[in-house]
Amino acid sequence: MTPALRKLTMTAHVTFSVGWLGAVAAFLVLSIAGLTSHDAEVVRGAYLSMNLMSRFVIIPMCFAALATGLLQVLGTPWGLFRYYWILVKFGLVSFATVALLIHQFAVMAVAAKRVSGTAAEAMFSPQLIALKA
């Protein structure tokens, strides 16, 4: 790999990794807002936004960071198995990717579907408020 291409892949990898981290931070803020709010519209908006953010920002950034990282280790003398910290980092990113996909398609999509079809009055019915207390 030429030095210019190596710098480009390194820049892309860092950009996607930091973008992924920033999107997860925004996701966390929406999650806290959705869990703590007593306004049905805020809860609905938070969960729908979290679903969209996860599908169209977090998952693509995750795969882009994973792909650029693999491109770096396979195209440079670093290698995947030469240094333990590269293998540990690859294992962590792989685990985070699998966990993210499980969370998105098993939990987040279901939650977004539930709040999108629920009337605002039903979200904060007396029975649900009693369960939260």
Helices and strands as residue ranges (DSSP letters): H 3-36, H 40-53, I 54-58, H 59-75, H 84-103, I 104-108, H 109-116, H 120-123, H 126-132
